[in-house]
Amino acid sequence: MSPSNIHSGVVMVAKPKNFQRRSRGAVCTSLDQQCCVANRYTGQSTIGQHPVVVLSSPDESGLVMVASMSHRHPGNPPQRPTSMYNLPTQIHPVEGEGTINIGWPNQIHFSKLKQTQTSAPATMSASDLEALMKDIGKSTH
């Protein structure tokens, strides 16, 4: 997939084991300012593909920021039901509706992102993406 196809608001899938480890105090850029924490998913090789919302275009290293969706997020970060942002959701018979992590975004190389299995990638509306970004900002300050 070309980095030009990856931009804020696109829903894709990724394996959490491919999220990049972050450390506190790392040099950060704009969106990235709030995101410098160790990644709880790193090394979890048994977790399959999970949907993510892309929050940034690829930087000069090809890294993008993403918010992950799941029924169970490691470390129990702040989260909201996916339906709050009109995101595609699956209702699990036991665990219910999935949630999106509104805590520290994860970082991943764009080459590790895959399109969802739908014919065209889902893209959030501008207002839903703005609401998500605002909630991420509130929960990380």
DSSP file (Angstrom, degrees, kcal/mol; ACC not computed):
  #  RESIDUE AA STRUCTURE BP1 BP2  ACC     N-H-->O    O-->H-N    N-H-->O    O-->H-N    TCO  KAPPA ALPHA  PHI   PSI    X-CA   Y-CA   Z-CA
    1    1 A M              0   0    0      0, 0.0   112,-0.1     0, 0.0     5,-0.0   0.000 360.0 360.0 360.0 137.9    0.0    0.0    0.0
    2    2 A S    >   -     0   0    0      1,-0.1     3,-1.8   109,-0.0     4,-0.3  -0.520 360.0-128.5 -77.7 142.1    1.3    3.4   -0.9
    3    3 A P  G >  S+     0   0    0      0, 0.0     3,-1.3     0, 0.0    -1,-0.1   0.755 107.3  68.7 -62.1 -21.4    1.8    6.0    1.9
    4    4 A S  G 3  S+     0   0    0      1,-0.3    -2,-0.0    53,-0.1    53,-0.0   0.711  94.2  56.8 -70.2 -18.0   -0.3    8.4   -0.1
    5    5 A N  G <  S+     0   0    0     -3,-1.8     2,-0.6     1,-0.0    -1,-0.3   0.505  92.7  83.5 -86.0  -5.4   -3.4    6.2    0.6
    6    6 A I    <   +     0   0    0     -3,-1.3     2,-0.3    -4,-0.3    -1,-0.0  -0.882  56.5 138.1-108.3 117.0   -2.9    6.5    4.3
    7    7 A H    >   -     0   0    0     -2,-0.6     3,-1.8    50,-0.1    47,-0.2  -0.944  57.4 -59.8-150.4 167.7   -4.3    9.6    6.0
    8    8 A S  T 3  S+     0   0    0     -2,-0.3    47,-0.2     1,-0.2     3,-0.1  -0.209 116.5  23.5 -54.8 134.7   -6.2   10.7    9.1
    9    9 A G  T 3  S+     0   0    0     45,-3.3   115,-2.9     1,-0.3     2,-0.3   0.267  84.0 130.6  95.7 -10.5   -9.6    9.1    9.5
   10   10 A V  B <   -A  123   0A   0     -3,-1.8    44,-2.7   113,-0.2     2,-0.6  -0.593  51.9-138.4 -78.4 136.3   -9.0    5.9    7.4
   11   11 A V  E     +B   53   0B   0    111,-3.1   105,-0.5    -2,-0.3   111,-0.5  -0.850  37.7 153.3 -95.5 124.5  -10.0    2.7    9.2
   12   12 A M  E     -BC  52 115B   0     40,-2.5    40,-2.9    -2,-0.6     2,-0.3  -0.689  37.7-111.3-133.5-175.2   -7.4   -0.1    8.6
   13   13 A V  E     +BC  51 114B   0    101,-2.7   101,-2.6    38,-0.3     2,-0.3  -0.943  32.2 169.2-125.5 152.4   -6.3   -3.3   10.3
   14   14 A A  E     -B   50   0B   0     36,-2.2    36,-2.5    -2,-0.3    99,-0.1  -0.988  37.3-111.2-154.9 154.0   -3.0   -4.0   12.0
   15   15 A K    >   -     0   0    0     97,-0.4     3,-2.6    -2,-0.3     4,-0.3  -0.812  25.7-138.2 -88.1 124.8   -1.4   -6.6   14.3
   16   16 A P  G >  S+     0   0    0      0, 0.0     3,-1.9     0, 0.0    -1,-0.1   0.779  99.9  70.7 -54.6 -27.1   -0.7   -5.1   17.7
   17   17 A K  G 3  S+     0   0    0     30,-0.4    26,-0.5    27,-0.4    28,-0.1   0.734  93.6  58.6 -63.2 -18.4    2.7   -6.9   17.7
   18   18 A N  G <  S+     0   0    0     -3,-2.6    91,-0.5    26,-0.1    -1,-0.3   0.480  76.6 114.8 -90.3  -2.4    3.8   -4.4   15.0
   19   19 A F  S <  S-     0   0    0     -3,-1.9    89,-0.2    -4,-0.3     2,-0.2  -0.451  72.8-115.3 -64.9 141.5    3.1   -1.3   17.1
   20   20 A Q        -     0   0    0     87,-3.7    87,-0.5    -2,-0.1     2,-0.3  -0.558  23.9-113.6 -81.9 141.1    6.4    0.5   17.8
   21   21 A R        -     0   0    0     -2,-0.2     2,-0.3    17,-0.1    17,-0.1  -0.550  35.1-164.3 -71.4 136.2    7.7    0.8   21.3
   22   22 A R        -     0   0    0     15,-0.4     2,-0.4    -2,-0.3    17,-0.2  -0.855   4.2-151.2-118.6 154.7    7.7    4.4   22.6
   23   23 A S    >   -     0   0    0     -2,-0.3     3,-1.6    15,-0.1    14,-0.1  -0.966  27.6 -98.4-128.4 148.1    9.5    5.8   25.5
   24   24 A R  T 3  S+     0   0    0     -2,-0.4    13,-0.1     1,-0.3     3,-0.1  -0.317 107.5  22.9 -60.3 140.5    8.7    8.8   27.8
   25   25 A G  T 3  S+     0   0    0     11,-0.4    -1,-0.3     1,-0.2     3,-0.1   0.499  84.0 149.8  83.2   2.8   10.5   11.9   26.9
   26   26 A A    <   -     0   0    0     -3,-1.6     2,-0.3    10,-0.1    -1,-0.2  -0.321  62.1 -91.4 -64.9 153.6   11.1   10.9   23.3
   27   27 A V        -     0   0    0     -3,-0.1     2,-0.3     1,-0.0    -1,-0.1  -0.537  56.5-167.2 -67.9 127.6   11.3   13.8   20.8
   28   28 A C        -     0   0    0     -2,-0.3     2,-0.3    -3,-0.1     5,-0.1  -0.798  16.2-142.4-120.9 158.0    7.8   14.3   19.5
   29   29 A T    >>  -     0   0    0     -2,-0.3     4,-1.1     0, 0.0     3,-0.5  -0.743  50.3 -67.2-113.5 167.0    6.1   16.1   16.7
   30   30 A S  G >4 S+     0   0    0      1,-0.3     3,-1.7    -2,-0.3     4,-0.3   0.645 131.4  22.3 -17.7 -85.0    2.7   17.9   16.7
   31   31 A L  G >4 S+     0   0    0      1,-0.3     3,-1.0     2,-0.1    -1,-0.3   0.875 122.6  61.6 -58.9 -36.2    0.1   15.1   17.1
   32   32 A D  G X4 S+     0   0    0     -3,-0.5     3,-2.6     1,-0.2    -1,-0.3   0.620  75.4  94.6 -65.5 -17.1    2.8   12.9   18.6
   33   33 A Q  G << S+     0   0    0     -3,-1.7     3,-0.4    -4,-1.1    -1,-0.2   0.810  91.6  38.9 -49.0 -37.1    3.4   15.4   21.5
   34   34 A Q  G <  S+     0   0    0     -3,-1.0    -1,-0.3    -4,-0.3    -2,-0.1   0.380 103.6  74.5 -94.6   5.2    1.0   13.4   23.8
   35   35 A C    <   +     0   0    0     -3,-2.6     2,-1.7    69,-0.1    -1,-0.2   0.194  51.6 118.1-111.5  16.3    2.1    9.9   22.7
   36   36 A C        +     0   0    0     -3,-0.4   -11,-0.4    -4,-0.2     2,-0.3  -0.509  45.1 112.5 -91.1  73.6    5.5    9.2   24.2
   37   37 A V  S    S-     0   0    0     -2,-1.7   -15,-0.4   -13,-0.1   -14,-0.1  -0.950  75.2 -86.8-136.1 157.3    4.8    6.2   26.4
   38   38 A A        -     0   0    0     -2,-0.3     2,-0.5   -17,-0.1   -15,-0.1  -0.390  47.8-117.4 -63.4 140.2    5.9    2.6   26.3
   39   39 A N        -     0   0    0    -17,-0.2     3,-0.4     1,-0.1    -1,-0.1  -0.698  16.2-157.7 -86.2 124.5    3.5    0.5   24.1
   40   40 A R  S    S+     0   0    0     -2,-0.5    -1,-0.1     1,-0.2    35,-0.1   0.679  88.9  58.2 -74.6 -17.6    1.7   -2.2   26.0
   41   41 A Y  S >  S+     0   0    0    -21,-0.1     3,-2.3    33,-0.1    -1,-0.2   0.758  74.2 117.4 -83.7 -24.8    1.0   -4.3   22.9
   42   42 A T  T 3  S+     0   0    0     -3,-0.4   -25,-0.1     1,-0.3   -24,-0.1  -0.137  81.9  16.1 -52.6 130.3    4.7   -4.7   21.8
   43   43 A G  T 3  S+     0   0    0    -26,-0.5     2,-1.6   -24,-0.2    -1,-0.3   0.425  84.6 126.6  88.6  -0.3    5.7   -8.4   21.8
   44   44 A Q    X   +     0   0    0     -3,-2.3     3,-1.1     1,-0.2   -27,-0.4  -0.620  27.9 166.4 -90.0  80.2    2.1   -9.7   21.9
   45   45 A S  T 3   +     0   0    0     -2,-1.6    -1,-0.2     1,-0.2   -28,-0.1   0.601  62.6  64.2 -76.0 -12.5    2.5  -12.0   18.9
   46   46 A T  T 3  S+     0   0    0     -3,-0.1     2,-0.4     2,-0.0    -1,-0.2   0.559  77.1  99.3 -90.5  -6.2   -0.6  -14.1   19.4
   47   47 A I    <   -     0   0    0     -3,-1.1   -30,-0.4    -6,-0.1     3,-0.1  -0.683  66.0-145.1 -83.1 128.7   -3.1  -11.2   18.9
   48   48 A G        -     0   0    0     -2,-0.4   -34,-0.1     1,-0.2   -31,-0.1   0.041  42.3 -44.5 -79.8-168.8   -4.5  -11.1   15.4
   49   49 A Q        -     0   0    0    -34,-0.2   -34,-0.2   -36,-0.1    -1,-0.2  -0.326  58.8-173.1 -60.4 135.8   -5.4   -8.2   13.1
   50   50 A H  E     -B   14   0B   0    -36,-2.5   -36,-2.2    -3,-0.1    20,-0.1  -0.972  28.2-105.1-128.8 145.8   -7.4   -5.5   14.9
   51   51 A P  E     -B   13   0B   0      0, 0.0    18,-2.6     0, 0.0     2,-0.3  -0.426  39.8-176.8 -69.2 146.7   -9.0   -2.4   13.4
   52   52 A V  E     -BD  12  68B   0    -40,-2.9   -40,-2.5    16,-0.2     2,-0.5  -0.969  24.4-131.6-138.2 153.2   -7.3    0.9   13.9
   53   53 A V  E     -BD  11  67B   0     14,-2.5    14,-2.2    -2,-0.3     2,-0.3  -0.946  27.0-129.2-104.7 124.9   -8.1    4.5   13.0
   54   54 A V  E     - D   0  66B   0    -44,-2.7   -45,-3.3    -2,-0.5    12,-0.2  -0.586  25.3-177.9 -73.3 130.6   -5.2    6.3   11.3
   55   55 A L        +     0   0    0     10,-3.5     2,-0.3    -2,-0.3   -47,-0.2   0.482  61.8  22.0-109.2  -7.4   -4.6    9.6   13.1
   56   56 A S  S    S-     0   0    0      9,-0.8    -1,-0.1   -49,-0.1     3,-0.1  -0.981  77.6-103.9-153.1 161.2   -1.7   11.0   11.0
   57   57 A S        -     0   0    0     -2,-0.3     8,-0.2     1,-0.1   -50,-0.1  -0.500  61.7 -77.7 -78.5 160.2   -0.1   10.8    7.6
   58   58 A P        -     0   0    0      0, 0.0     6,-0.2     0, 0.0    -1,-0.1  -0.337  48.4-138.0 -60.3 138.6    3.2    8.9    7.5
   59   59 A D    >   -     0   0    0      4,-2.2     3,-2.1    -3,-0.1    -3,-0.0  -0.154  42.4 -76.7 -82.7-172.4    6.2   10.9    8.9
   60   60 A E  T 3  S+     0   0    0      1,-0.3    -1,-0.1     2,-0.1     0, 0.0   0.711 136.0  49.7 -62.3 -19.9    9.6   10.9    7.2
   61   61 A S  T 3  S-     0   0    0      2,-0.1    -1,-0.3     0, 0.0     3,-0.1   0.429 120.7-107.6 -95.4  -1.2   10.3    7.4    8.7
   62   62 A G  S <  S+     0   0    0     -3,-2.1    48,-3.1     1,-0.3     2,-0.3   0.562  73.0 141.5  87.0   8.7    7.0    6.0    7.4
   63   63 A L  E     - E   0 109B   0     46,-0.2    -4,-2.2    47,-0.1     2,-0.3  -0.648  28.2-172.6 -89.2 141.5    5.5    5.9   10.9
   64   64 A V  E     - E   0 108B   0     44,-2.8    44,-2.2    -2,-0.3     2,-0.4  -0.909  23.2-121.3-126.2 157.2    1.8    6.8   11.6
   65   65 A M  E     - E   0 107B   0     -2,-0.3   -10,-3.5    42,-0.2    -9,-0.8  -0.809  35.0-178.0 -95.9 139.6   -0.2    7.3   14.8
   66   66 A V  E     -DE  54 106B   0     40,-2.9    40,-2.8    -2,-0.4     2,-0.5  -0.969  26.6-140.3-137.8 152.4   -3.2    5.1   15.2
   67   67 A A  E     -D   53   0B   0    -14,-2.2   -14,-2.5    -2,-0.3     2,-0.2  -0.969  31.4-137.9-108.8 124.0   -6.0    4.5   17.7
   68   68 A S  E     -D   52   0B   0     -2,-0.5    33,-2.9   -16,-0.2     2,-0.4  -0.508   7.6-148.2 -87.2 150.5   -6.8    0.8   18.2
   69   69 A M  E     +F  100   0C   0    -18,-2.6     2,-0.3    31,-0.2    31,-0.2  -0.927  34.4 133.6-114.4 142.1  -10.2   -0.8   18.4
   70   70 A S  E     -F   99   0C   0     29,-2.4    29,-3.4    -2,-0.4     3,-0.2  -0.969  60.0-118.1-167.4 173.7  -10.8   -3.9   20.5
   71   71 A H  S    S+     0   0    0      1,-0.3     2,-0.4    -2,-0.3    -1,-0.1   0.652 109.9  27.6 -94.7 -24.6  -13.1   -5.6   23.1
   72   72 A R  S    S-     0   0    0     27,-0.1    -1,-0.3    -3,-0.1    -3,-0.0  -0.908  73.3-163.4-141.0 109.7  -10.2   -5.7   25.5
   73   73 A H    >   -     0   0    0     -2,-0.4     3,-2.0    -3,-0.2    -3,-0.0  -0.801  30.3-111.9 -93.2 129.0   -7.3   -3.2   25.5
   74   74 A P  T 3  S+     0   0    0      0, 0.0   -34,-0.2     0, 0.0   -33,-0.1  -0.337 103.4  16.5 -56.9 135.9   -4.1   -4.2   27.4
   75   75 A G  T 3  S-     0   0    0      1,-0.2    -2,-0.0   -35,-0.1    -3,-0.0   0.443 111.4-103.0  80.3  -0.3   -3.6   -1.9   30.4
   76   76 A N    <   -     0   0    0     -3,-2.0    -1,-0.2     1,-0.1     3,-0.1   0.928  53.3-171.0  48.8  59.7   -7.3   -0.8   30.3
   77   77 A P        -     0   0    0      0, 0.0    -4,-0.1     0, 0.0    -1,-0.1  -0.214  40.1 -70.8 -71.0 169.6   -6.6    2.7   28.7
   78   78 A P        +     0   0    0      0, 0.0    24,-2.4     0, 0.0    25,-0.8  -0.383  69.2 171.6 -57.2 139.5   -9.3    5.3   28.5
   79   79 A Q  E     -G  101   0C   0     22,-0.3    22,-0.2    23,-0.2    20,-0.0  -0.982  25.4-156.7-152.2 159.9  -11.8    4.1   25.8
   80   80 A R  E     -G  100   0C   0     20,-1.8    20,-2.9    -2,-0.3     5,-0.1  -0.944  40.0 -88.0-134.5 154.4  -15.2    4.9   24.3
   81   81 A P  E >   -G   99   0C   0      0, 0.0     3,-1.6     0, 0.0     4,-0.3  -0.386  36.1-126.9 -60.3 140.8  -17.7    2.7   22.4
   82   82 A T  G > >S+     0   0    0     16,-2.0     5,-1.9     1,-0.3     3,-1.6   0.805 106.1  68.3 -61.5 -28.8  -16.9    2.7   18.6
   83   83 A S  G > 5S+     0   0    0     15,-0.3     3,-1.4     1,-0.3    -1,-0.3   0.737  83.1  73.2 -65.5 -20.9  -20.5    3.8   17.9
   84   84 A M  G < 5S+     0   0    0     -3,-1.6    -1,-0.3     1,-0.3    -2,-0.2   0.766 107.3  35.4 -62.0 -23.7  -19.8    7.2   19.5
   85   85 A Y  G < 5S-     0   0    0     -3,-1.6    -1,-0.3    -4,-0.3    40,-0.3   0.140 116.5-111.0-115.5  16.5  -17.7    8.0   16.4
   86   86 A N  T < 5 +     0   0    0     -3,-1.4    -3,-0.2     1,-0.2    -2,-0.1   0.844  63.9 158.8  55.5  36.9  -19.9    6.1   13.8
   87   87 A L      < -     0   0    0     -5,-1.9    -1,-0.2     1,-0.1     2,-0.1  -0.573  53.6 -89.9 -86.9 152.7  -17.1    3.6   13.4
   88   88 A P        -     0   0    0      0, 0.0     2,-0.4     0, 0.0    -1,-0.1  -0.413  56.8-171.9 -58.5 134.0  -17.8    0.1   12.0
   89   89 A T        -     0   0    0     -2,-0.1     2,-0.5    -3,-0.1     8,-0.1  -0.964  23.3-150.6-134.8 149.2  -18.5   -2.1   15.0
   90   90 A Q        -     0   0    0     -2,-0.4     2,-0.8     6,-0.1     8,-0.6  -0.975  17.0-140.3-116.1 131.5  -19.1   -5.7   15.7
   91   91 A I  E     -H   97   0D   0     -2,-0.5     6,-0.2     6,-0.2    -2,-0.0  -0.821  17.2-149.8 -93.5 110.6  -21.3   -6.7   18.6
   92   92 A H  E  >  -H   96   0D   0      4,-2.5     4,-1.8    -2,-0.8    -2,-0.0  -0.601  15.8-129.1 -78.7 137.3  -19.7   -9.7   20.3
   93   93 A P  T  4 S+     0   0    0      0, 0.0    -1,-0.1     0, 0.0     4,-0.1   0.792 104.2  20.5 -60.5 -27.6  -22.3  -12.0   21.9
   94   94 A V  T  4 S+     0   0    0      2,-0.1    -2,-0.0     0, 0.0    -3,-0.0   0.810 131.4  39.1-105.4 -45.5  -20.5  -12.0   25.3
   95   95 A E  T  4 S-     0   0    0      1,-0.2     2,-0.1   -23,-0.0    -4,-0.0   0.563  92.6-151.7 -89.4  -9.3  -18.3   -8.9   25.3
   96   96 A G  E  <  +H   92   0D   0     -4,-1.8    -4,-2.5    -5,-0.0    -1,-0.2  -0.384  51.2   4.1  77.6-152.6  -20.7   -6.5   23.5
   97   97 A E  E    S-H   91   0D   0     -6,-0.2    -6,-0.2     1,-0.1    -8,-0.0  -0.383  77.1-115.2 -71.8 145.0  -19.7   -3.5   21.4
   98   98 A G        -     0   0    0     -8,-0.6   -16,-2.0    -2,-0.1   -15,-0.3  -0.291  28.1-142.2 -72.8 164.3  -16.1   -2.9   20.7
   99   99 A T  E     -FG  70  81C   0    -29,-3.4   -29,-2.4   -18,-0.3     2,-0.4  -0.843   4.6-130.6-125.5 162.7  -14.3    0.2   22.0
  100  100 A I  E     -FG  69  80C   0    -20,-2.9   -20,-1.8    -2,-0.3     2,-0.5  -0.947  27.4-117.2-114.4 137.5  -11.6    2.6   20.7
  101  101 A N  E     + G   0  79C   0    -33,-2.9   -22,-0.3    -2,-0.4    35,-0.1  -0.597  30.4 177.7 -72.4 117.8   -8.6    3.5   22.7
  102  102 A I        +     0   0    0    -24,-2.4    37,-0.3    -2,-0.5   -23,-0.2   0.199  57.9  86.3-106.2  14.4   -8.7    7.3   23.4
  103  103 A G  S    S-     0   0    0    -25,-0.8    37,-0.1     1,-0.3    36,-0.1   0.168 100.4 -19.7 -85.1-148.4   -5.6    7.2   25.5
  104  104 A W  S    S-     0   0    0     35,-0.1    -1,-0.3     1,-0.1   -69,-0.1  -0.400  76.6-123.3 -60.5 123.9   -2.1    7.4   24.1
  105  105 A P        -     0   0    0      0, 0.0   -38,-0.2     0, 0.0     2,-0.2  -0.290  23.1-120.5 -64.5 155.3   -2.2    6.6   20.3
  106  106 A N  E     -E   66   0B   0    -40,-2.8   -40,-2.9   -67,-0.0     2,-0.4  -0.584  17.8-135.0 -92.1 160.3    0.0    3.8   19.1
  107  107 A Q  E     +E   65   0B   0    -87,-0.5   -87,-3.7   -42,-0.2     2,-0.3  -0.950  29.4 164.4-118.2 137.5    2.7    4.2   16.4
  108  108 A I  E     -E   64   0B   0    -44,-2.2   -44,-2.8    -2,-0.4     2,-0.3  -0.992  41.6-102.3-149.8 150.6    3.2    1.8   13.5
  109  109 A H  E >   -E   63   0B   0    -91,-0.5     3,-2.3    -2,-0.3     4,-0.3  -0.574  33.4-125.6 -73.9 138.1    5.0    1.7   10.2
  110  110 A F  G >  S+     0   0    0    -48,-3.1     3,-1.5     1,-0.3    -1,-0.1   0.785 107.1  65.9 -56.4 -28.9    2.6    2.3    7.3
  111  111 A S  G 3  S+     0   0    0      1,-0.3    -1,-0.3   -49,-0.2   -48,-0.1   0.684  95.4  58.5 -68.4 -16.1    3.7   -0.9    5.6
  112  112 A K  G <  S+     0   0    0     -3,-2.3   -97,-0.4   -94,-0.1     2,-0.3   0.475  87.2  94.8 -91.3  -3.5    2.2   -2.9    8.5
  113  113 A L    <   -     0   0    0     -3,-1.5     2,-0.3    -4,-0.3   -99,-0.2  -0.685  57.6-166.6 -87.7 142.7   -1.3   -1.5    7.9
  114  114 A K  E     -C   13   0B   0   -101,-2.6  -101,-2.7    -2,-0.3     2,-0.1  -0.918  25.1-103.3-126.0 152.9   -3.7   -3.5    5.8
  115  115 A Q  E     -C   12   0B   0     -2,-0.3  -103,-0.2  -103,-0.2     4,-0.0  -0.389  41.9-106.0 -68.9 152.5   -7.0   -2.5    4.2
  116  116 A T        -     0   0    0   -105,-0.5    -1,-0.1     1,-0.1  -103,-0.1  -0.240  36.6-101.9 -69.0 170.7  -10.1   -3.8    5.9
  117  117 A Q  S    S+     0   0    0     -3,-0.1    -1,-0.1     2,-0.0     2,-0.1   0.430  92.2 102.1 -81.1   3.3  -11.9   -6.7    4.1
  118  118 A T  S    S-     0   0    0      2,-0.1     4,-0.0     1,-0.1    -3,-0.0  -0.399  88.6-108.1 -79.2 165.3  -14.6   -4.3    2.7
  119  119 A S  S    S+     0   0    0      1,-0.1    -1,-0.1    -2,-0.1    -4,-0.0   0.845 103.9  26.2 -65.7 -33.7  -14.3   -3.3   -0.9
  120  120 A A  S    S-     0   0    0     -5,-0.0    -1,-0.1     0, 0.0    -2,-0.1  -0.979  95.1-100.9-129.5 144.0  -13.3    0.3    0.0
  121  121 A P        -     0   0    0      0, 0.0     2,-0.2     0, 0.0  -109,-0.1  -0.359  39.1-118.8 -62.5 138.2  -11.5    1.5    3.1
  122  122 A A        -     0   0    0   -111,-0.5  -111,-3.1    -2,-0.0     2,-0.4  -0.561  29.8-164.2 -74.4 141.0  -13.9    3.1    5.6
  123  123 A T  B     -A   10   0A   0   -113,-0.2  -113,-0.2    -2,-0.2  -114,-0.1  -0.997  17.0-123.9-129.4 132.5  -13.1    6.7    6.3
  124  124 A M        -     0   0    0   -115,-2.9   -38,-0.1    -2,-0.4     2,-0.1  -0.362  32.1-106.3 -68.3 150.3  -14.4    8.7    9.3
  125  125 A S     >  -     0   0    0    -40,-0.3     4,-2.6     1,-0.1     5,-0.2  -0.382  31.9-110.3 -69.3 158.8  -16.3   11.9    8.7
  126  126 A A  H  > S+     0   0    0      1,-0.2     4,-2.3     2,-0.2     5,-0.1   0.889 119.0  49.7 -59.5 -40.0  -14.5   15.1    9.5
  127  127 A S  H  > S+     0   0    0      2,-0.2     4,-2.1     1,-0.2    -1,-0.2   0.886 111.4  47.7 -70.1 -37.5  -16.7   15.8   12.5
  128  128 A D  H  > S+     0   0    0      2,-0.2     4,-2.3     1,-0.2    -2,-0.2   0.901 113.0  48.7 -68.1 -39.9  -16.3   12.2   13.9
  129  129 A L  H  X S+     0   0    0     -4,-2.6     4,-2.8     2,-0.2     5,-0.2   0.909 110.8  50.9 -64.8 -41.3  -12.5   12.4   13.5
  130  130 A E  H  X S+     0   0    0     -4,-2.3     4,-2.3    -5,-0.2    -2,-0.2   0.907 110.3  49.3 -62.2 -41.6  -12.5   15.8   15.1
  131  131 A A  H  X S+     0   0    0     -4,-2.1     4,-2.3     2,-0.2    -2,-0.2   0.911 112.0  48.9 -63.7 -42.5  -14.5   14.4   18.1
  132  132 A L  H  X S+     0   0    0     -4,-2.3     4,-2.5     2,-0.2    -2,-0.2   0.942 112.0  47.8 -61.9 -48.1  -12.1   11.5   18.4
  133  133 A M  H  X S+     0   0    0     -4,-2.8     4,-2.5     1,-0.2    -1,-0.2   0.884 111.1  51.6 -62.0 -38.6   -9.1   13.7   18.3
  134  134 A K  H  X S+     0   0    0     -4,-2.3     4,-2.3    -5,-0.2    -1,-0.2   0.915 110.7  48.0 -64.4 -42.8  -10.6   16.0   20.9
  135  135 A D  H  X S+     0   0    0     -4,-2.3     4,-2.2     2,-0.2    -2,-0.2   0.879 110.9  50.9 -66.5 -37.5  -11.4   13.0   23.2
  136  136 A I  H  X S+     0   0    0     -4,-2.5     4,-1.3     2,-0.2    -2,-0.2   0.931 110.8  49.7 -63.7 -44.2   -7.8   11.7   22.8
  137  137 A G  H  < S+     0   0    0     -4,-2.5     4,-0.4     1,-0.2    -2,-0.2   0.896 111.3  48.8 -60.4 -41.6   -6.5   15.2   23.7
  138  138 A K  H >< S+     0   0    0     -4,-2.3     3,-0.8     1,-0.2    -1,-0.2   0.905 112.6  47.1 -65.5 -41.8   -8.7   15.4   26.8
  139  139 A S  H 3< S+     0   0    0     -4,-2.2    -1,-0.2   -37,-0.3    -2,-0.2   0.676 112.0  49.4 -78.4 -15.3   -7.7   11.9   28.1
  140  140 A T  T 3<        0   0    0     -4,-1.3    -1,-0.2    -3,-0.2    -2,-0.2   0.374 360.0 360.0-106.1   5.1   -4.0   12.4   27.6
  141  141 A H    <         0   0    0     -3,-0.8    -1,-0.2    -4,-0.4    -2,-0.1   0.410 360.0 360.0-104.1 360.0   -3.6   15.8   29.3
